[in-house]
Amino acid sequence: MAAALTNAFPLWVLLATVAALVEPSLFTWFTGPLITIGLGVAMLGMGLTLELADFTRVRTLGGLVGLGVLLQYTVMPLAGWSIAWLLDLPTPFAVGLILVSCCPGGTASNVISYLARADVPLSVTMTAASTLLAALATPTLTAVLAGSRVDVPAVGLFQSTLQVVVLPVVLGVSARRFAPRLAARVLPVAPLTAVVMITLIVASIMGEGRNEVLTAGGRLLAAVFLLHVAGFALGYAVSRPVSGQEIAARTISIEVGMQNSGLGVVLARQNFASPLVAIPCAISSVFHSLIGSVVAWYWRAPTRNPESRSSNPKPKPKPKPRSEVPT
């Protein structure tokens, strides 16, 4: 039951978003430090799903992981900047779009990779690698691409990323390594708890910015939608010929197209004066989940499934499904 509720993550986010736009007070109570705590809980859950092997796997999947992380921090930031410029978004929305485009991959990508019958170990490893790099990559890229529009507090972004992403993940991994019994008790409820936290965060931001969202209308929605479509499409188009592997290309496409939108929300709220900066990040969570679900449905069809299920050319046992924490 818990697994089914967790896998319906895109549905909960969509329903909560609609409800927040209709009646903001249902979710606007979840604000201030609760948003930061909520993301920290979600990232702690991510850490609990990871093992040290997920990081050492870079040695065996190094080329593919490096390609995926490189595309994550080039394709998405450049797409975010370009779309904001082409659609002439107002400054707060443009900065928010650029900010979320510079965030690491979200762990919801691991769930989508599993549903799409892509390479789950590769997805998990790329998520772990891009998350650890986020403390430097996210503030630096945001400052470079959005610095001409608004004063970007790179140091504050760095500190916030350490606090709400890196430290909770390290704590989760450490708990699984050194307190396995405790981790085993918490892990079954961690994914669903994270789904609840991310859903509340997104709905709260959408409810609080209801008037601005409705005023911006189609242009803002189109910008966020195009950002994620570009991520999925370019992630696949570049990685397919470079890697020469269909399943690996699909996995990288999913990883590049899905951002840690919850991190974007927290960074926006903690480091920028305008509350509007967080709105594109909240909308991002809705769109990347919906697009990812459609992609998973399309690729899991029997007629579109290569016999190989892994980026590793050598036969290996089919990995057991693992609990993932959407963000």
MIGU-373898 format. One record per residue (C-alpha): residue in one letter; x, y, z. Coordinates in Angstrom, 3 decimals, m for minus. Layout:
! residues N
R  r         X         Y         Z
R  a         X         Y         Z
...
END
This chain:
! residues 327
R  r         X         Y         Z
R  m     0.000     0.000     0.000
R  a     2.749     2.454     0.957
R  a     4.634     1.682    m2.267
R  a     1.542     2.337    m4.370
R  l     0.955     5.665    m2.625
R  t     4.611     6.610    m3.118
R  n     4.586     5.758    m6.840
R  a     1.513     7.988    m7.256
R  f     3.695    10.973    m6.309
R  p     2.921    12.952    m9.521
R  l    m0.809    12.601    m8.860
R  w    m0.541    13.896    m5.269
R  v     1.527    16.875    m6.359
R  l    m0.926    17.733    m9.127
R  l    m3.987    17.417    m6.888
R  a    m2.404    19.429    m4.084
R  t    m1.367    22.153    m6.534
R  v    m4.893    22.490    m7.894
R  a    m6.309    22.527    m4.351
R  a    m3.800    25.201    m3.299
R  l    m4.800    27.433    m6.200
R  v    m8.484    27.022    m5.335
R  e    m8.121    27.355    m1.548
R  p    m4.615    28.525    m0.537
R  s    m5.279    28.317     3.202
R  l    m5.283    24.529     2.980
R  f    m1.497    24.593     2.580
R  t    m0.094    28.047     3.333
R  w     0.261    27.100     7.025
R  f     3.207    24.940     5.924
R  t     5.745    27.737     5.611
R  g     8.872    29.285     7.116
R  p    11.129    26.762     8.889
R  l     8.670    23.951     8.132
R  i     9.686    24.078     4.463
R  t    13.370    23.754     5.324
R  i    12.688    20.930     7.787
R  g    10.461    19.181     5.251
R  l    13.168    19.110     2.586
R  g    15.739    18.006     5.154
R  v    13.499    15.058     6.072
R  a    13.091    14.163     2.388
R  m    16.857    14.284     1.776
R  l    17.509    12.244     4.901
R  g    15.199     9.628     3.434
R  m    17.215     9.726     0.224
R  g    20.380     9.115     2.211
R  l    18.780     6.084     3.846
R  t    18.130     4.548     0.418
R  l    21.796     4.914    m0.577
R  e    24.805     2.797     0.255
R  l    28.506     3.523    m0.025
R  a    28.464     1.256    m3.079
R  d    26.282     3.810    m4.853
R  f    29.188     6.251    m4.666
R  t    31.996     3.789    m5.383
R  r    30.019     2.611    m8.419
R  v    31.377     5.722   m10.153
R  r    34.547     3.720   m10.744
R  t    32.722     1.127   m12.861
R  l    30.145     3.446   m14.443
R  g    32.430     6.470   m14.443
R  g    32.069     7.439   m18.091
R  l    28.281     7.282   m18.098
R  v    27.972     8.968   m14.697
R  g    30.326    11.732   m15.798
R  l    28.338    12.246   m19.002
R  g    25.048    12.413   m17.111
R  v    26.330    14.863   m14.487
R  l    27.971    17.013   m17.161
R  l    24.685    17.259   m19.072
R  q    22.830    17.934   m15.802
R  y    24.954    20.998   m15.121
R  t    25.200    22.282   m18.711
R  v    22.017    21.437   m20.628
R  m    19.596    22.429   m17.873
R  p    21.235    25.716   m16.745
R  l    21.680    26.886   m20.342
R  a    18.106    25.877   m21.167
R  g    16.819    27.733   m18.108
R  w    18.689    30.912   m19.022
R  s    17.679    30.717   m22.698
R  i    13.991    30.100   m22.025
R  a    13.824    32.908   m19.460
R  w    15.354    35.261   m22.037
R  l    13.248    34.090   m24.995
R  l     9.965    34.356   m23.091
R  d    11.037    37.610   m21.412
R  l    10.010    36.417   m17.965
R  p     9.756    38.968   m15.145
R  t    12.976    39.041   m13.116
R  p    11.776    36.999   m10.083
R  f    10.380    34.242   m12.308
R  a    13.464    34.270   m14.534
R  v    15.765    33.931   m11.525
R  g    13.600    31.121   m10.139
R  l    13.684    29.262   m13.453
R  i    17.466    29.600   m13.651
R  l    17.835    28.544   m10.016
R  v    15.865    25.313   m10.420
R  s    17.663    24.556   m13.681
R  c    20.970    24.705   m11.760
R  c    19.809    22.241    m9.076
R  p    20.976    18.614    m9.023
R  g    18.900    15.709   m10.239
R  g    15.906    14.819    m8.099
R  t    15.554    11.346    m6.614
R  a    12.126    11.079    m8.236
R  s    14.231    10.278   m11.308
R  n    15.192     6.980    m9.663
R  v    11.521     6.018    m9.394
R  i    10.851     7.040   m13.003
R  s    13.921     5.076   m14.169
R  y    12.574     1.995   m12.405
R  l     9.111     2.435   m13.919
R  a    10.613     3.047   m17.378
R  r    12.752    m0.115   m17.072
R  a    15.905     1.942   m17.441
R  d    19.170     1.434   m15.505
R  v    18.280     2.092   m11.856
R  p    21.830     1.683   m10.426
R  l    23.108     4.196   m12.975
R  s    20.286     6.611   m12.104
R  v    20.966     6.328    m8.368
R  t    24.693     6.870    m8.868
R  m    24.148     9.955   m11.037
R  t    21.706    11.393    m8.498
R  a    24.194    10.843    m5.671
R  a    27.058    12.397    m7.659
R  s    25.111    15.476    m8.811
R  t    23.737    15.981    m5.283
R  l    27.189    16.068    m3.706
R  l    28.420    18.452    m6.405
R  a    25.416    20.728    m5.867
R  a    27.014    22.594    m2.955
R  l    29.442    24.163    m5.420
R  a    27.720    23.804    m8.794
R  t    24.283    25.206    m7.939
R  p    25.363    28.523    m6.359
R  t    28.144    29.068    m8.896
R  l    25.977    28.472   m11.968
R  t    23.102    30.503   m10.540
R  a    25.412    33.438    m9.839
R  v    26.894    33.303   m13.344
R  l    23.576    33.011   m15.204
R  a    21.313    35.150   m13.017
R  g    23.830    37.611   m11.589
R  s    23.019    40.222   m14.236
R  r    19.358    40.256   m13.163
R  v    19.627    40.274    m9.387
R  d    22.238    40.069    m6.644
R  v    22.790    36.338    m6.176
R  p    24.013    35.378    m2.662
R  a    26.354    32.588    m3.739
R  v    27.728    32.038    m0.217
R  g    24.214    31.777     1.199
R  l    23.215    29.311    m1.516
R  f    26.291    27.225    m0.722
R  q    25.522    27.153     3.000
R  s    21.849    26.341     2.429
R  t    22.698    23.495     0.057
R  l    25.070    22.022     2.614
R  q    22.439    22.264     5.350
R  v    19.397    20.874     3.559
R  v    20.971    18.467     1.050
R  v    24.514    17.321     1.707
R  l    24.348    16.946     5.498
R  p    21.002    15.052     5.580
R  v    22.200    12.726     2.801
R  v    25.494    12.047     4.592
R  l    23.572    11.439     7.833
R  g    21.250     8.992     6.077
R  v    24.091     7.084     4.425
R  s    25.968     6.969     7.744
R  a    22.888     5.693     9.595
R  r    22.469     2.896     7.074
R  r    26.144     1.992     7.423
R  f    26.611     2.270    11.190
R  a    23.069     1.817    12.543
R  p    21.524    m0.672    10.097
R  r    18.777    m1.823    12.479
R  l    17.532     1.716    13.048
R  a    17.767     2.470     9.323
R  a    15.835    m0.707     8.515
R  r    12.987     0.409    10.769
R  v    12.810     3.907     9.302
R  l    13.352     3.041     5.630
R  p     9.900     1.533     4.899
R  v     8.162     4.805     5.802
R  a    10.836     7.169     4.438
R  p     9.663     7.310     0.790
R  l     6.023     8.027     1.648
R  t     7.074    10.579     4.270
R  a     9.189    12.337     1.652
R  v     6.258    12.358    m0.776
R  v     4.128    14.077     1.855
R  m     6.857    16.632     2.622
R  i     7.501    17.544    m1.031
R  t     3.773    17.728    m1.772
R  l     3.244    20.114     1.164
R  i     6.206    22.267     0.104
R  v     4.992    22.596    m3.488
R  a     1.362    23.251    m2.491
R  s     2.403    25.839     0.095
R  i     4.454    27.839    m2.400
R  m     1.729    27.628    m5.045
R  g    m0.932    28.708    m2.555
R  e     1.118    31.623    m1.269
R  g     1.849    32.831    m4.809
R  r    m1.623    32.085    m6.161
R  n    m2.349    35.548    m7.532
R  e     1.043    35.846    m9.223
R  v     0.743    32.364   m10.751
R  l    m2.693    33.123   m12.174
R  t    m1.515    36.516   m13.422
R  a     1.592    35.133   m15.120
R  g    m0.543    32.392   m16.618
R  g     0.588    30.654   m19.768
R  r     3.993    32.281   m20.135
R  l     5.293    31.032   m16.789
R  l     3.791    27.572   m17.228
R  a     5.211    27.358   m20.762
R  a     8.676    28.318   m19.505
R  v     8.799    25.588   m16.858
R  f     7.286    23.014   m19.217
R  l     9.828    23.815   m21.944
R  l    12.690    23.603   m19.447
R  h    11.913    20.001   m18.591
R  v    11.059    18.980   m22.141
R  a    14.458    20.344   m23.170
R  g    16.131    18.364   m20.398
R  f    14.547    15.059   m21.367
R  a    15.005    15.601   m25.124
R  l    18.565    16.956   m25.115
R  g    19.665    14.502   m22.434
R  y    18.661    11.645   m24.731
R  a    19.771    13.260   m28.009
R  v    23.308    13.921   m26.739
R  s    23.866    10.782   m24.667
R  r    22.536     8.266   m27.215
R  p    25.293     8.734   m29.826
R  v    27.984     9.415   m27.213
R  s    27.242     6.355   m25.043
R  g    26.099     4.086   m27.864
R  q    23.671     2.444   m25.417
R  e    19.913     2.848   m25.596
R  i    19.122     2.027   m21.957
R  a    21.908     4.279   m20.675
R  a    20.655     7.130   m22.885
R  r    17.133     6.738   m21.541
R  t    18.431     6.788   m17.983
R  i    20.501     9.916   m18.573
R  s    17.527    11.579   m20.277
R  i    15.382    10.993   m17.186
R  e    18.132    12.133   m14.835
R  v    18.805    15.351   m16.756
R  g    15.123    16.176   m17.196
R  m    14.178    15.888   m13.516
R  q    15.452    18.419   m10.969
R  n    15.504    18.557    m7.187
R  s    12.731    21.166    m7.230
R  g    12.302    21.024    m3.464
R  l    15.881    22.235    m3.075
R  g    15.127    25.080    m5.464
R  v    12.176    26.143    m3.319
R  v    14.209    26.166    m0.108
R  l    17.154    28.000    m1.671
R  a    14.781    30.607    m3.114
R  r    12.993    31.186     0.186
R  q    16.166    31.391     2.249
R  n    18.297    33.513    m0.048
R  f    16.146    35.818    m2.185
R  a    14.007    38.723    m1.017
R  s    11.172    38.127    m3.477
R  p     8.897    35.166    m2.638
R  l     8.116    34.906    m6.353
R  v    11.530    33.325    m7.039
R  a    10.286    30.092    m5.445
R  i     7.225    29.755    m7.704
R  p     8.959    28.377   m10.842
R  c    10.683    25.839    m8.583
R  a     7.331    24.676    m7.196
R  i     5.790    24.432   m10.666
R  s     8.867    22.480   m11.758
R  s     8.005    19.704    m9.319
R  v     4.605    19.293   m10.968
R  f     5.829    19.310   m14.551
R  h     8.894    17.098   m14.216
R  s     6.850    14.473   m12.376
R  l     4.103    14.455   m15.004
R  i     6.492    14.444   m17.965
R  g     8.597    11.732   m16.330
R  s     5.520     9.577   m15.783
R  v     4.547     9.890   m19.448
R  v     8.093     9.048   m20.529
R  a     8.117     5.990   m18.253
R  w     4.799     4.784   m19.691
R  y     6.094     5.233   m23.244
R  w     9.439     3.498   m22.725
R  r     8.151     0.596   m20.681
R  a     5.970    m0.629   m23.590
R  p     7.198    m4.094   m24.732
R  t     7.725    m2.896   m28.307
R  r    10.143    m0.202   m27.090
R  n    12.200    m2.332   m24.684
R  p    15.610    m3.551   m25.838
R  e    16.596    m6.942   m24.467
R  s    19.393    m5.344   m22.467
R  r    18.252    m3.603   m19.292
R  s    21.591    m2.251   m18.176
R  s    24.414    m0.004   m19.261
R  n    26.822    m2.788   m18.226
R  p    27.494    m5.010   m21.277
R  k    28.213    m8.036   m19.060
R  p    25.253   m10.100   m17.849
R  k    24.376    m9.390   m14.240
R  p    21.559   m10.331   m11.868
R  k    18.478    m8.158   m12.079
R  p    18.663    m5.623    m9.215
R  k    15.999    m5.783    m6.551
R  p    13.556    m2.865    m6.541
R  r    14.662    m0.316    m3.970
R  s    12.742     2.317    m2.064
R  e    13.327     5.748    m3.537
R  v    12.464     9.170    m2.191
R  p    10.918    11.552    m4.755
R  t    11.921    15.217    m4.739
END
